[in-house]
Amino acid sequence: MKSEKISELTTNRLSVYLRCLKDLADGGHETVSSEALAKAYNLNSAQIRKDLANFGEFGVRGVGYCIKSLRENLTDILGLNSRRRVCIIGAGRLGAALANYYISSGKNFEVVALFDVDQQKIGKKISDVEVFDVKDFAAVAKRAKIEVAVLAVPAESAQSIADVVMGAGIKAVMNFAPVPLKVCEDVKLKTVDLTTSLDSLSYYLAGADRSNGKHMKPNGGGGRI
Amino acid sequence: MKSEKISELTTNRLSVYLRCLKDLADGGHETVSSEALAKAYNLNSAQIRKDLANFGEFGVRGVGYCIKSLRENLTDILGLNSRRRVCIIGAGRLGAALANYYISSGKNFEVVALFDVDQQKIGKKISDVEVFDVKDFAAVAKRAKIEVAVLAVPAESAQSIADVVMGAGIKAVMNFAPVPLKVCEDVKLKTVDLTTSLDSLSYYLAGADRSNGKHMKPNGGGGRI
């Protein structure tokens, strides 16, 4: 058991494997080899074996993995055998879309509350989930046993909202606001920066320009700045 | 110039620096040291210097970076000096929220078209952007000079849509569908998996359970599976 050293990239892949296995199970399959799994879902078979080996020996040589058993194991490893109670802060378009997405996309997560500062939204429901006042975050979070906070707020308010969330004892935060956040050591922060993702595609598209050195306008000087 | 070796993590950080510099410029600042930049935005000053050193020497010792000049350089490096023309495929809640988000969040990207298969949506507008029939993708993409395709479609149709997108010559794809995609070598794929992100938070929350080995149910056997 080497879970202490498991990287986020590995757990991300375990999450993908789990969904692929669900798909195979839905299709009536009972066993699958790492090669067949890799081929069916554009994955890397050596990587699958390596990732799973971190947690034990789940397969049988010549047979492959028992899909049912591997799903149970991955579900356990990812801590998904109990539904995680999630709130979304920011009931704008992105927050509402995320609420709808997580409500409709499976049973591992339960969106139990939305929060906003807009009095027009507070008390209303989005996809059957009530919108609460951010001012009442701590009380609602405690009552609703919220474990994960998803931040879909503007950049300028993200840090202060994160502080409120951490003050209420939440240990897992997913941040969609396009700004780096400072969190306590015992809080796990996951950033999904929708702008950065597009910027990195732009960098790729700009590849043709890059080779001609057009953008190089160094100021001179050097050393530690 | 070492741009060939620049990782996506580096370009992601450049994108963050660029937004932080905009914020500083908006606040009336003209120069900033790597330390001050790091402190103000929860970044790492050594990382900033290392990242920027990939592209030249942009700062002056004892003075820091000229914000205006560094912004111009980063904008050039990321290929953001011309607006990138983006389409979003899937005009459901997530697609609509992304359209709205990218339209309102800056001028680097222009959402020029949405696509869907739902005849009820085709011909309508979302945030002033027309929804086209996916069947007409190639023609619309050519006419609208689309460079980037954002996929906000269900998992089961993501690969076939990606094939249509690549068939139309698009070289940059951002995929929100929770499924691994196979793309041509010359196509840059960026995956934003909203489910995986939550799963990795769940893995963190499950940390307390992990140490007691409850989830270990290896099947025995071993070797290559």
Chai-1 contact restraints between the chains, C-beta under 6 A:
chainA,res_idxA,chainB,res_idxB,connection_type,confidence,min_distance_angstrom,max_distance_angstrom,comment,restraint_id
A,S3,B,R210,contact,1.0,0.0,6.0,A-B,restraint_1
A,E8,B,S200,contact,1.0,0.0,6.0,A-B,restraint_2
A,T11,B,S200,contact,1.0,0.0,6.0,A-B,restraint_3
A,T11,B,Y203,contact,1.0,0.0,6.0,A-B,restraint_4
A,N12,B,T196,contact,1.0,0.0,6.0,A-B,restraint_5
A,N12,B,S200,contact,1.0,0.0,6.0,A-B,restraint_6
A,S15,B,T196,contact,1.0,0.0,6.0,A-B,restraint_7
A,S15,B,D199,contact,1.0,0.0,6.0,A-B,restraint_8
A,S34,B,I225,contact,1.0,0.0,6.0,A-B,restraint_9
A,Y41,B,P180,contact,1.0,0.0,6.0,A-B,restraint_10
A,N42,B,P180,contact,1.0,0.0,6.0,A-B,restraint_11
A,N42,B,K182,contact,1.0,0.0,6.0,A-B,restraint_12
A,G56,B,M216,contact,1.0,0.0,6.0,A-B,restraint_13
A,G56,B,P218,contact,1.0,0.0,6.0,A-B,restraint_14
A,E57,B,P218,contact,1.0,0.0,6.0,A-B,restraint_15
A,E57,B,G222,contact,1.0,0.0,6.0,A-B,restraint_16
A,F58,B,P218,contact,1.0,0.0,6.0,A-B,restraint_17
A,F58,B,N219,contact,1.0,0.0,6.0,A-B,restraint_18
A,G59,B,I225,contact,1.0,0.0,6.0,A-B,restraint_19
A,V60,B,N219,contact,1.0,0.0,6.0,A-B,restraint_20
A,V60,B,G221,contact,1.0,0.0,6.0,A-B,restraint_21
A,R61,B,G221,contact,1.0,0.0,6.0,A-B,restraint_22
A,R61,B,G223,contact,1.0,0.0,6.0,A-B,restraint_23
A,G64,B,I225,contact,1.0,0.0,6.0,A-B,restraint_24
A,N73,B,K217,contact,1.0,0.0,6.0,A-B,restraint_25
A,D76,B,H215,contact,1.0,0.0,6.0,A-B,restraint_26
A,I77,B,H215,contact,1.0,0.0,6.0,A-B,restraint_27
A,L78,B,D199,contact,1.0,0.0,6.0,A-B,restraint_28
A,L78,B,S202,contact,1.0,0.0,6.0,A-B,restraint_29
A,L78,B,Y203,contact,1.0,0.0,6.0,A-B,restraint_30
A,G79,B,S202,contact,1.0,0.0,6.0,A-B,restraint_31
A,G79,B,Y203,contact,1.0,0.0,6.0,A-B,restraint_32
A,G79,B,L205,contact,1.0,0.0,6.0,A-B,restraint_33
A,G79,B,A206,contact,1.0,0.0,6.0,A-B,restraint_34
A,L80,B,S202,contact,1.0,0.0,6.0,A-B,restraint_35
A,R84,B,S202,contact,1.0,0.0,6.0,A-B,restraint_36
A,R93,B,A97,contact,1.0,0.0,6.0,A-B,restraint_37
A,R93,B,N100,contact,1.0,0.0,6.0,A-B,restraint_38
A,L94,B,A97,contact,1.0,0.0,6.0,A-B,restraint_39
A,L94,B,Y101,contact,1.0,0.0,6.0,A-B,restraint_40
A,A97,B,R93,contact,1.0,0.0,6.0,A-B,restraint_41
A,A97,B,L94,contact,1.0,0.0,6.0,A-B,restraint_42
A,A97,B,A97,contact,1.0,0.0,6.0,A-B,restraint_43
A,N100,B,R93,contact,1.0,0.0,6.0,A-B,restraint_44
A,Y101,B,L94,contact,1.0,0.0,6.0,A-B,restraint_45
A,F109,B,L198,contact,1.0,0.0,6.0,A-B,restraint_46
A,E147,B,L205,contact,1.0,0.0,6.0,A-B,restraint_47
A,V148,B,L201,contact,1.0,0.0,6.0,A-B,restraint_48
A,A172,B,L201,contact,1.0,0.0,6.0,A-B,restraint_49
A,A172,B,Y204,contact,1.0,0.0,6.0,A-B,restraint_50
A,A172,B,L205,contact,1.0,0.0,6.0,A-B,restraint_51
A,M174,B,S197,contact,1.0,0.0,6.0,A-B,restraint_52
A,P180,B,Y41,contact,1.0,0.0,6.0,A-B,restraint_53
A,P180,B,N42,contact,1.0,0.0,6.0,A-B,restraint_54
A,K182,B,N42,contact,1.0,0.0,6.0,A-B,restraint_55
A,K188,B,L201,contact,1.0,0.0,6.0,A-B,restraint_56
A,K188,B,Y204,contact,1.0,0.0,6.0,A-B,restraint_57
A,K190,B,S197,contact,1.0,0.0,6.0,A-B,restraint_58
A,K190,B,L201,contact,1.0,0.0,6.0,A-B,restraint_59
A,V192,B,S197,contact,1.0,0.0,6.0,A-B,restraint_60
A,T196,B,N12,contact,1.0,0.0,6.0,A-B,restraint_61
A,T196,B,S15,contact,1.0,0.0,6.0,A-B,restraint_62
A,S197,B,M174,contact,1.0,0.0,6.0,A-B,restraint_63
A,S197,B,K190,contact,1.0,0.0,6.0,A-B,restraint_64
A,S197,B,V192,contact,1.0,0.0,6.0,A-B,restraint_65
A,L198,B,F109,contact,1.0,0.0,6.0,A-B,restraint_66
A,D199,B,S15,contact,1.0,0.0,6.0,A-B,restraint_67
A,D199,B,L78,contact,1.0,0.0,6.0,A-B,restraint_68
A,S200,B,E8,contact,1.0,0.0,6.0,A-B,restraint_69
A,S200,B,T11,contact,1.0,0.0,6.0,A-B,restraint_70
A,S200,B,N12,contact,1.0,0.0,6.0,A-B,restraint_71
A,L201,B,V148,contact,1.0,0.0,6.0,A-B,restraint_72
A,L201,B,A172,contact,1.0,0.0,6.0,A-B,restraint_73
A,L201,B,K188,contact,1.0,0.0,6.0,A-B,restraint_74
A,L201,B,K190,contact,1.0,0.0,6.0,A-B,restraint_75
A,S202,B,L78,contact,1.0,0.0,6.0,A-B,restraint_76
A,S202,B,G79,contact,1.0,0.0,6.0,A-B,restraint_77
A,S202,B,L80,contact,1.0,0.0,6.0,A-B,restraint_78
A,S202,B,R84,contact,1.0,0.0,6.0,A-B,restraint_79
A,Y203,B,T11,contact,1.0,0.0,6.0,A-B,restraint_80
A,Y203,B,L78,contact,1.0,0.0,6.0,A-B,restraint_81
A,Y203,B,G79,contact,1.0,0.0,6.0,A-B,restraint_82
A,Y204,B,A172,contact,1.0,0.0,6.0,A-B,restraint_83
A,Y204,B,K188,contact,1.0,0.0,6.0,A-B,restraint_84
A,L205,B,G79,contact,1.0,0.0,6.0,A-B,restraint_85
A,L205,B,E147,contact,1.0,0.0,6.0,A-B,restraint_86
A,L205,B,A172,contact,1.0,0.0,6.0,A-B,restraint_87
A,A206,B,G79,contact,1.0,0.0,6.0,A-B,restraint_88
A,R210,B,S3,contact,1.0,0.0,6.0,A-B,restraint_89
A,H215,B,D76,contact,1.0,0.0,6.0,A-B,restraint_90
A,H215,B,I77,contact,1.0,0.0,6.0,A-B,restraint_91
A,M216,B,G56,contact,1.0,0.0,6.0,A-B,restraint_92
A,K217,B,N73,contact,1.0,0.0,6.0,A-B,restraint_93
A,P218,B,G56,contact,1.0,0.0,6.0,A-B,restraint_94
A,P218,B,E57,contact,1.0,0.0,6.0,A-B,restraint_95
A,P218,B,F58,contact,1.0,0.0,6.0,A-B,restraint_96
A,N219,B,F58,contact,1.0,0.0,6.0,A-B,restraint_97
A,N219,B,V60,contact,1.0,0.0,6.0,A-B,restraint_98
A,G221,B,V60,contact,1.0,0.0,6.0,A-B,restraint_99
A,G221,B,R61,contact,1.0,0.0,6.0,A-B,restraint_100
A,G222,B,E57,contact,1.0,0.0,6.0,A-B,restraint_101
A,G223,B,R61,contact,1.0,0.0,6.0,A-B,restraint_102
A,I225,B,S34,contact,1.0,0.0,6.0,A-B,restraint_103
A,I225,B,G59,contact,1.0,0.0,6.0,A-B,restraint_104
A,I225,B,G64,contact,1.0,0.0,6.0,A-B,restraint_105
